[in-house]
Amino acid sequence: MKLIIFLALIGACAAGALPGYVAPQYRYPYYDQRARAGLERNAAILRSENEVNENGYHYAFDTENGISAEESGVEANGIQAAGSYSYTGDDGQVYAVRYTADANGFRPEGAHIPTPPPLPAAIARALELNARDEAAGIFDDGSYNSGKYVPGVIAARNQYNRYVHPAYRHY
């Protein structure tokens, strides 16, 4: 019995002396791995403006390491905001972003932000045809209807059905 207690005491002391495990990604601060870490660590705020009233809000700030931001917004159909921010990247280049955020989502603009490729001609034609059909009152809900695609069924259906609803296109 004394041996079990003695071994438990030794095990508890040994477990307490071991350092706790820290995953590798958390062992060193992120700032030590970046070139601009020394500038960012203790950057002072040079300018800070904050205004909130019944018409909306506005804030702006500048820091000594080159970070600046400004935003104004109002409450109308949710929050509608517009603003900009800029910072100096690790490569020394200044990155500036202008944005709007409203019911249509967040839309950033900047020289470094990639733009989507141009719309293919076939898709542009399809979108134009869809808009024309919708303006003419023709709606396709996207569901499959075998009668639209099998010629014998269309012919059989048309002999009994004299009235064709104008909202559907028949092929």
Order of alpha helices (4+ residues) and beta strands (2+ residues): alpha-alpha-beta-beta-beta-beta-beta-beta-alpha-alpha
